[in-house]
Amino acid sequence: MIISGNIKQTREQVKEWKRQGLRVGLVPTMGYLHEGHQSLMEAAKKDNDKVAVSVFVNPIQFGPNEDFASYPRDFEKDTALCEKAGVDLIFHPKAEEMYDGDFCTYVDMDGLTKELCGKSRPTHFRGVQTVVSKLFHIIPADRAYFGQKDAQQLAVIKKMVRDLSMDIEIVGCPIIREADGLAKSSRNTYLNEQERKAALVLSVSLAEGKKMAKNGERDAAKIKDCIKRVIEQERLAQIDYVEIVDFANITPVANLDEAKGGEILCAIAVFIGKTRLIDNFIFKK
């Protein structure tokens, strides 16, 4: 397994694979890898001849007073997991390798980035799009793999690729959960024992909302109200948002049958203590 922090070296290695006619899959990550990331690597391994994983805590997607400095990091553990998963290349650059001192070029988007997480994190998706765009240029892969847990991010990246005619296929992969239902997340490590139990309210509330949709309820407000009531029963939980949108364009809908693309995203962000967690389900009408 190759480990590189150098853009030129990484790009040349991937280009060499492409010259050999090999298919390359990319899994972009911020490290502190867990079973959710592993599932992306396994999907990439199944679909491609070579798999590259980026491990980079991207400073420009964190806003003021967010957790960039404290975001969990363990590159030794990440390396072991990648090796076990059969990864061929880890790209692990320093911030100065990705962003020169006079860096001033960003990729931004209207519409999709203004709802959900974009409301409370207004510069977040500009940072995500910029770093992902750079990764696609550094690692010219055939496919890139993203988890559904970050559903808005997945929608934004798909739209960016379409709008900018990027020659890469974006593959969305299912949410991986703990045995008790909590969505896998690097930020789960912030939770103490009491908060960890309280965090189950996210998956429990979404299960209630999903059951309503499956049973025929189409009024988005009623489903959202149900989810909110469940969350509000947990004293350690504070709602950032509960929203139901058209997954294709992240536009709020009043009725589940309104989705133009046929998929409805029900997404929530909840503070458990000081830790902000997200979760969602996708409903196909």
MOJOHU-V327428 format. One record per backbone hydrogen bond with DSSP energy under -1.0 kcal/mol. NH is the residue of the N-H (numbers start at 1). CO is the residue of the C=O. E is the energy in kcal/mol with one decimal. If there is no record, write none. Layout:
NH_CO_E + NH_CO_E
//
This chain:
2_88_-2.5 + 4_90_-2.7 + 10_6_-2.2 + 11_7_-2.8 + 12_8_-2.4 + 13_9_-2.0 + 14_10_-2.1 + 15_11_-2.6 + 16_12_-2.1 + 17_13_-1.9 + 18_14_-2.2 + 19_15_-2.4 + 20_16_-1.3 + 21_18_-1.7 + 22_17_-2.3 + 25_50_-2.8 + 26_143_-2.5 + 27_52_-2.4 + 29_54_-1.5 + 38_34_-2.3 + 39_35_-1.9 + 40_36_-1.2 + 41_37_-2.2 + 42_38_-2.5 + 43_39_-1.9 + 44_40_-2.4 + 45_41_-2.7 + 46_42_-1.9 + 47_43_-1.6 + 48_44_-1.6 + 49_23_-1.4 + 50_23_-2.3 + 52_25_-3.1 + 53_89_-2.7 + 54_27_-1.7 + 55_91_-2.8 + 56_29_-1.8 + 58_56_-1.0 + 61_58_-1.4 + 62_59_-1.3 + 66_63_-1.8 + 71_67_-1.2 + 78_74_-2.3 + 79_75_-2.7 + 80_76_-1.8 + 81_77_-2.2 + 82_78_-2.5 + 83_79_-2.4 + 84_80_-2.2 + 85_81_-1.9 + 86_83_-1.1 + 87_82_-2.6 + 88_51_-2.2 + 89_51_-1.6 + 90_2_-2.9 + 91_53_-2.7 + 92_4_-3.0 + 97_94_-1.1 + 98_94_-1.3 + 99_95_-2.7 + 103_100_-1.9 + 112_110_-1.5 + 114_111_-2.1 + 118_115_-2.4 + 119_116_-1.5 + 121_117_-1.9 + 124_121_-1.4 + 127_123_-1.6 + 128_124_-2.0 + 129_125_-3.0 + 130_126_-2.0 + 131_127_-2.2 + 132_128_-2.6 + 133_129_-2.4 + 134_130_-2.1 + 135_131_-2.5 + 136_132_-2.4 + 137_133_-1.3 + 138_134_-2.5 + 139_135_-3.2 + 141_139_-2.8 + 142_24_-2.6 + 143_24_-1.6 + 144_169_-2.6 + 145_26_-2.3 + 146_171_-2.4 + 148_173_-2.8 + 151_149_-1.2 + 154_150_-2.2 + 155_151_-2.3 + 156_152_-2.6 + 157_153_-2.8 + 158_154_-2.3 + 159_155_-2.1 + 160_156_-2.7 + 161_157_-2.4 + 162_158_-2.0 + 163_159_-3.1 + 164_160_-2.4 + 165_162_-1.1 + 166_161_-2.0 + 168_166_-1.7 + 169_142_-2.5 + 171_144_-3.0 + 173_146_-2.3 + 178_182_-3.3 + 181_178_-1.8 + 184_176_-2.8 + 188_185_-1.4 + 189_186_-1.3 + 190_187_-1.9 + 191_188_-1.4 + 196_192_-2.8 + 197_193_-1.6 + 198_194_-1.9 + 199_195_-2.2 + 200_197_-1.2 + 201_198_-1.9 + 202_199_-1.7 + 204_200_-2.3 + 205_201_-2.3 + 206_202_-2.0 + 207_203_-2.0 + 208_204_-1.6 + 209_205_-1.9 + 210_206_-2.9 + 211_207_-2.1 + 212_208_-1.8 + 213_209_-2.0 + 214_210_-2.7 + 215_211_-1.9 + 216_213_-1.5 + 217_212_-2.4 + 220_254_-2.3 + 223_219_-1.7 + 224_220_-2.7 + 225_221_-2.4 + 226_222_-1.9 + 227_223_-2.1 + 228_224_-2.7 + 229_225_-2.3 + 230_226_-1.8 + 231_227_-2.2 + 232_228_-2.8 + 234_231_-2.0 + 237_234_-1.6 + 238_271_-2.4 + 240_269_-2.8 + 241_269_-1.8 + 243_267_-2.6 + 245_265_-2.8 + 246_251_-2.8 + 247_263_-2.3 + 250_246_-2.3 + 253_244_-1.9 + 256_218_-2.2 + 258_255_-2.2 + 264_283_-3.3 + 265_245_-3.0 + 266_281_-2.8 + 267_243_-2.3 + 268_279_-2.6 + 269_241_-2.3 + 270_277_-2.7 + 271_238_-3.3 + 272_275_-3.3 + 273_236_-2.0 + 275_272_-1.8 + 277_270_-2.9 + 279_268_-1.8 + 281_266_-2.0 + 283_264_-3.0 + 285_262_-2.0
//
